[in-house]
Amino acid sequence: MKKVKIALTTIFLVTFITFSCNKDFLETQPLDRISSSATWSDAALSEAFVNGEYSFLGYGGFEEQALAAYTDEAMFTHAGRNINTFTDGNESPSNLGWMSSTYEWGSMYLAIRQTNIAIENLPKATFDNQTLKDRLLGESHFMRAYYYQQLVRFYGGVPIIQKAYGLNEDYKVARNTYDECIKFIISDLDKAAELLRGKPEVAGRASRVAALALKSRVLLYAASDMHDAARLRAAAPGIANFGKMELLAYTGGDRVARWQAARDAAKAVLDVHFGYKLNLSAPVSPAEGRANYNAIAMGGKSAVADPAGASELIFQRTLSALFTPESQWPLGGTQHGINNGPNGYNNWAGNTPIQQLVDDYEMMDGSRFDWNNPAHSRAPYENRDPRFYASVMYDGAGWKPRPASASALDPANQIQSGYYDNGSGGIINGIDTRESVIENWNGSRTSYYVRKFIDPNPALPDNQSNAQIIPWPFIRTTEIALNYIEACIELGQDAEARTWLNRIRFRAGMPATNESGEALKQRYRNERRIELAYEEHRYHDARRWLIAPTTVGRGIKVMNVRARLKPGATPLRPYRYDKNVYDYTYTPVDNTEVERRRWVDKMYFRPFSRDEINRNSALEQNPGYQ
């Protein structure tokens, strides 16, 4: 490769160069003006360059808009952000819905370009540290595989590019088939796993286990219904006549072999990385189940290590020790609380849970919640899966002390997302509703708020804006256990699937399941939905299972909470939740204020923008967007 000047991005300089480099060195050289030959002759510079590959991970899932809002997990509260462009089924090449930079086409290929530069130059690097060369090369192969799998799971087959394009080159590159992309990604991950063998695991960096884990995910997706051409055509008539189905799915081959490969890849991870409390033989108490789930969401703040010393997190978006609280945002995830918390705490209620998600949390005995059951409908937030209480804020739920400006309105520190009888024929608007006396522009439209990933420590500032340092879980062990369960079910190995499924349930305080066959598959799918809620899996799971028409397609249901005074009772002032004073009613209703959700088959895959098609005339557009 010609020696060229390398312009490192501002994000790279500010954020990621600090992972492993000497701090004194970083303060002495202008790294935006270092030649290629200097970079690959100096160990610290080479490491700094590879660190820059991580910058394209961005927030992870801690963005103001969340992928959850494209699913039956959440509704995005605020209009005008192009969320409804997608959920209404109106996305087109010239009118794209919201896209996160963590999978957006241009961002991913910039990331891949950086990994390609490193993969080409590290074998020729002249610095004298072969162990470091191997580690950096292994990380680069992993990061290239990660960015390609991001593209493939949103777009289908994409152009495989293994060199860094320069100026004035021919950028016309056709898409590779889905099969070719999967093989390329797996090849990169196998190389990464071998190069990273024996290298220490560092939080936030690629490791051998991370390479094995990503391989598990990629092979699970490859085995799924969405990527079997016959099943995709049958389930999605709107794209069944696409002339190049090999770009989206396997048009032949052995599906059983693909499921066996997915099972074996997941088991290879579980054999070396057992995760957090996945060795239980009976359910823990509900309180411990909630604590366990919250501990995982906090990324290890509450001793997320099992007795064998394994961590739940395998690959994460983390922070360097050099960051101060003021500089963590926007890449530290510290805005998650203010983005999603209640408006009565001066938060923004971004990606609020919808009723469909709330209804899918089981009762404590393992039965389904049912609005037709009078006991359930009278008290829908009682006796539910402990993970519900660690994930969702609902009317009457306890939370942290209010800001000083609101403490007199709610000394009980309870979520107020309902409407309460004032004793004079009127109502008291809960201070976490859209009619709040605190902030009436950013309240939840669903009556719920996200609890997961928000640090419950009452000592943290109320608005959460720069208060928490919680890593984003790109890959965690329980995802891999769920992958293993799914592959076992598809292969008819129900007993093994139940063993692992019950380990996950026991950790959460839920009872064992004894189902087999289709019932076990449906139990598993709901378990995955609940366990991985708000972790950017539901979008992909609904598609690869070919059930998306019944997720996004079923619209948005929200909760209307009303409290009427019992006969002879006096209203509480300030209001607090009290079943001895009020009779509460809970009514699920449809909401179309911001979105009118519908499903169109083209939504199984995202479109390439009109600009990208114009730049690369060899790029075949996805079906339904031509």
Secondary structure, DSSP 4 states (H G I P E B T S, - for coil): ----EE---HHIIIIITTTTS-HHHHTTS-GGGEEHHHHTT-HHHHHHHHHGGGGGGTTTT-SSS-GGGGTTTEEE-SSSSSHHHHHTT--BTTB-----TTT-HHHHHHHHHHHHHHHHHGGG--SS-HHHHHHHHHHHHHHHHHHHHHHHHHHSS-----S---TT-----PPPPHHHHHHHHHHHHHHHHHHTTTPPP-TTS--HHHHHHHHHHHHHHHHSGGGBHHHHHHH-GGGTT-TTGGGTSBSSS-HHHHHHHHHHHHHHHHTT---SS---SS---HHHHHHHHHHHHTTSTT--B-TT--BSEEEEE---TT--HHHHTTTSSTTHHHHHS-GGGT----EEEPHHHHHTSPBTTSPPP-TTSHHHHHSTTSSB-HHHHHHEE-TT-B-SPPPTTTTTT-TT-B---SEEE-SSS-EEEPTTSTT-SS-SSS--SSS-EE-TTS---TTS-TT-TT-----EEEEEHHHHHHHHHHHHHHTT-HHHHHHHHHHHHHHHTPPP----HHHHHHHHHHHHHHHTTTTT-HHHHHHHTT-GGGTGGG--EEEEEEEEEPTT----SS----TTTEEEEEEEEE--SS------GGGGSPPPPHHHHHH-TTPPPPTT--
